[in-house]
Amino acid sequence: MICLHHCFLHYLFFGLPAVRAVFSSHAYFPRLRSWATPAVVTPIRRPFFTARNPCIGAVCVLFFLAAAPAQVFPGAPPELVECSKIEDDGERLECYDNLAGRKSREPVPDLEPGGKPRQEEEKKFSYFSQLWELEPQTRRKRFPISPHRSNYFLAYTYNASPNYDVVRQADPAEDLKYEEVAFQLSFKVKLWSDILGRKADLWAAYTQRSFWQFYNFDDSSPFRETNYEPELLLNLRTDYQLPGLRWRFINVGLNHQSNGQSEPLSRSWNRVVANAGFERGDFSLLLKGWYRIPEAAADDDNPQIEDFLGYGEVWAYYFWKGNRFGLMLRNNLDFDENRTAVQLEWSFPVFERVSGYLQFFNGYGESLLDYNHRVNRIGIGFILKEWN
């Protein structure tokens, strides 16, 4: 800017005299010479610095004007004044176009090879992220009912080893069919989000699992057993990188499970539970542990249940092209009288939100009535799909 100012001053002091000399020169303008000046011309005294070419001064003036900031003329419409204040060139041009009534071009859509607009891929969130609202994008502003455990309906199951002894304690003439219908309903609701500004949520959950002797038409298709399981869980959202795994959450709480029946078929127990979830890509791992709250011997409906169900279980899931493969392992860790349970699952695509479901269970503790009885069951049906 200093250089431009210098050029302008140079033109004022040294360029203008040279221009006057050119206009008064007879060689360039002979007719003007006789009209513009007297016969005797006083010689122009050249200053110490002279402009050899008058165009240099004009160029300096143009550079000076170009360097000056653009100003809107006085009396211009307020809209133009506002547009002139915009610093970004593209936004300022768009503002002028809008004032002129000129529409900008619509963006050209991204097309697939077949000519159809390309659909933007929806970001995929993990199973635990959706189940426990671990990401900001998966957190719901309100507190609607959401899935807790799996919600399924096994229209046909075959149990190769029904527990006749326990049902005949109440009715010696009771008979059981090998075929049953089994289903589970499980949901939860958030009671308190971001407790005290921390990454912690308080949840209330409820799970109900029923075993229905639907195919026992001679006995009016009774329900053999239903287990009710309410929980209160404090979920802590974590994000720790472990070797090969990502620790996503840990929750602790209280759990009650009972079958709502009267003696001698009544079963119930209370536990303090702690669960931890880990992920890696399409693989999810859930570690579950519990401690049974002691009861008086006279009130204990299911003594030594820990000897059969142990103190925890492991759930593993793998997701592949809409399929979900599941595995549950449980062991009492007693090598003298070792008791185990295993459950295998396969969920396969059928509809958008409903999948086919195949389940196999072998071991102890499938239900509270069967906590000390080994069950061998396989079934097929449908499951609500709560994963991507």
Secondary structure as UniProt FT lines:
FT   HELIX           2..10
FT   HELIX           11..15
FT   HELIX           16..23
FT   TURN            26..28
FT   HELIX           30..36
FT   HELIX           54..67
FT   TURN            74..75
FT   HELIX           78..84
FT   HELIX           89..100
FT   TURN            113..114
FT   HELIX           127..132
FT   HELIX           136..138
FT   STRAND          146..147
FT   STRAND          152..159
FT   HELIX           164..167
FT   TURN            168..170
FT   TURN            172..173
FT   STRAND          179..192
FT   HELIX           195..197
FT   STRAND          200..212
FT   TURN            214..215
FT   HELIX           217..219
FT   STRAND          223..242
FT   TURN            243..244
FT   STRAND          245..258
FT   TURN            263..264
FT   STRAND          268..280
FT   TURN            281..282
FT   STRAND          283..292
FT   HELIX           297..299
FT   TURN            303..305
FT   HELIX           306..309
FT   TURN            310..311
FT   STRAND          312..320
FT   TURN            321..322
FT   STRAND          323..331
FT   STRAND          340..349
FT   STRAND          354..363
FT   TURN            369..372
FT   STRAND          375..384
//
